[in-house]
Amino acid sequence: MTMMMMMMIMMIMMMMMMMMMMMMMMMMMMMMMMMMMMMMMMMMMMMMMMMMMMMMMMMMMMMMMMMMMMMMMMMMMMMMMMMMMMMMMMMMMMVMMMMLMMIMIMMMIIMMITMTMSMMISCRKSCGLLLALKEFGCCKFHRVVHHEEIFYRNDVTATSIILILMMMMTTIFNNNYDDVDDDDEDGDDFRRGWRASTSVHQLCMPSRQSVWVTRAVVDRRIPT
C-alpha cells in the first residue's frame, strides 16, 4: 500500500513535471513565435519605411525633373518670344524703310515736277511751251520749223517724260534764257533763245512715224 502510494505520488509528480515542462516548452515556443512575429513586423516596417523613402526620393526626383523640364520649356518659350520680337522689329524696320523710300521717291517726283514747272515758266519765251500747253493741252507739243506747225500726239506718261527731258535739256543747252525777260523786246536775244530751244526740241521729239503733222498759220510773234 505504501509502495503504491509512493508510486502514485511519483507518477503524479512526474506528470506534473511533464506538464510543467510542456508548459514551459509551449511558453518558449510562444515566446519564440512572438519574437519571430515581432521580428517579421519590424522587418516589414523597415521594408515599408525603405519603400516609403524610395518612393519619396523618386517623387522628389520626379519633381526635380518636372521643374527642370518646366524651366527648360520656359527658357525655350522665352527664346522663341525673343526671336519673334526680333523678327517683328526687323519687319517693322523694313516696313518703315520701305515707307521712307516711298516718301522719298514721292518727294523726288514732286520736286522734279515743281522744277520742271518752274523751268518751263522761266524759259517759256525761249522754248515756247506755254503757248503749246495753252493751245493744245498736255497731250500735244508745238514747234515751228520752216513755217510748219507740227503737233505731237502721245499718251500722258510718255508726254510727261518727254516734257521733263525737254525741260532739262532746254535748261542745259539754252544758256541765255536768263537774259530773256518778259518785257524784253530785243530780237537778237529772243532769236538766239528760240533757235537753241528749237534745236533742243528736234533732239527731244519722237520720230515722224508717231506724229500727226498739219500745216497751219505760223504764229507771227515767232521770227522766221
Contacts in CASP RR format, 6 or more apart in sequence:
PFRMAT RR
TARGET T0000
AUTHOR 0000-0000-0000
METHOD contacts of the structure
MODEL  1
MTMMMMMMIMMIMMMMMMMMMMMMMMMMMMMMMMMMMMMMMMMMMMMMMM
MMMMMMMMMMMMMMMMMMMMMMMMMMMMMMMMMMMMMMMMMMMMVMMMML
MMIMIMMMIIMMITMTMSMMISCRKSCGLLLALKEFGCCKFHRVVHHEEI
FYRNDVTATSIILILMMMMTTIFNNNYDDVDDDDEDGDDFRRGWRASTSV
HQLCMPSRQSVWVTRAVVDRRIPT
112 164 0 8 1.000
115 167 0 8 1.000
116 163 0 8 1.000
116 164 0 8 1.000
116 167 0 8 1.000
116 168 0 8 1.000
119 167 0 8 1.000
119 168 0 8 1.000
119 170 0 8 1.000
119 171 0 8 1.000
120 127 0 8 1.000
120 129 0 8 1.000
120 130 0 8 1.000
120 167 0 8 1.000
121 130 0 8 1.000
122 177 0 8 1.000
122 178 0 8 1.000
123 170 0 8 1.000
123 171 0 8 1.000
123 174 0 8 1.000
123 177 0 8 1.000
123 180 0 8 1.000
123 197 0 8 1.000
124 130 0 8 1.000
124 131 0 8 1.000
125 177 0 8 1.000
125 180 0 8 1.000
125 182 0 8 1.000
125 184 0 8 1.000
125 190 0 8 1.000
125 193 0 8 1.000
125 194 0 8 1.000
126 170 0 8 1.000
126 174 0 8 1.000
126 176 0 8 1.000
126 177 0 8 1.000
126 180 0 8 1.000
126 190 0 8 1.000
126 193 0 8 1.000
126 194 0 8 1.000
126 196 0 8 1.000
126 197 0 8 1.000
127 166 0 8 1.000
127 170 0 8 1.000
127 174 0 8 1.000
127 197 0 8 1.000
127 200 0 8 1.000
127 201 0 8 1.000
128 142 0 8 1.000
128 194 0 8 1.000
128 197 0 8 1.000
129 141 0 8 1.000
129 142 0 8 1.000
129 163 0 8 1.000
129 166 0 8 1.000
129 167 0 8 1.000
131 142 0 8 1.000
131 219 0 8 1.000
132 140 0 8 1.000
132 141 0 8 1.000
132 142 0 8 1.000
135 142 0 8 1.000
136 142 0 8 1.000
136 151 0 8 1.000
138 156 0 8 1.000
138 159 0 8 1.000
138 160 0 8 1.000
139 153 0 8 1.000
139 154 0 8 1.000
139 155 0 8 1.000
139 156 0 8 1.000
139 159 0 8 1.000
140 151 0 8 1.000
140 152 0 8 1.000
140 153 0 8 1.000
141 150 0 8 1.000
141 151 0 8 1.000
141 152 0 8 1.000
141 159 0 8 1.000
141 162 0 8 1.000
141 201 0 8 1.000
141 205 0 8 1.000
142 149 0 8 1.000
142 150 0 8 1.000
142 151 0 8 1.000
143 149 0 8 1.000
143 150 0 8 1.000
143 198 0 8 1.000
143 201 0 8 1.000
143 202 0 8 1.000
143 205 0 8 1.000
144 198 0 8 1.000
144 218 0 8 1.000
144 219 0 8 1.000
144 222 0 8 1.000
145 198 0 8 1.000
145 202 0 8 1.000
147 218 0 8 1.000
147 224 0 8 1.000
148 213 0 8 1.000
148 215 0 8 1.000
149 214 0 8 1.000
149 215 0 8 1.000
149 216 0 8 1.000
149 217 0 8 1.000
149 218 0 8 1.000
150 211 0 8 1.000
150 213 0 8 1.000
150 214 0 8 1.000
151 211 0 8 1.000
151 212 0 8 1.000
151 213 0 8 1.000
151 214 0 8 1.000
152 205 0 8 1.000
152 206 0 8 1.000
152 210 0 8 1.000
152 211 0 8 1.000
152 212 0 8 1.000
153 211 0 8 1.000
153 212 0 8 1.000
154 162 0 8 1.000
154 206 0 8 1.000
154 210 0 8 1.000
162 204 0 8 1.000
162 205 0 8 1.000
162 206 0 8 1.000
165 204 0 8 1.000
166 200 0 8 1.000
166 201 0 8 1.000
166 204 0 8 1.000
169 200 0 8 1.000
169 203 0 8 1.000
169 204 0 8 1.000
170 177 0 8 1.000
170 196 0 8 1.000
170 197 0 8 1.000
170 200 0 8 1.000
171 177 0 8 1.000
173 196 0 8 1.000
173 199 0 8 1.000
173 200 0 8 1.000
174 193 0 8 1.000
174 196 0 8 1.000
174 197 0 8 1.000
174 200 0 8 1.000
175 196 0 8 1.000
176 189 0 8 1.000
176 192 0 8 1.000
176 193 0 8 1.000
176 196 0 8 1.000
177 193 0 8 1.000
179 189 0 8 1.000
180 189 0 8 1.000
180 190 0 8 1.000
180 193 0 8 1.000
184 190 0 8 1.000
187 223 0 8 1.000
190 223 0 8 1.000
191 223 0 8 1.000
194 222 0 8 1.000
194 223 0 8 1.000
205 211 0 8 1.000
218 224 0 8 1.000
END
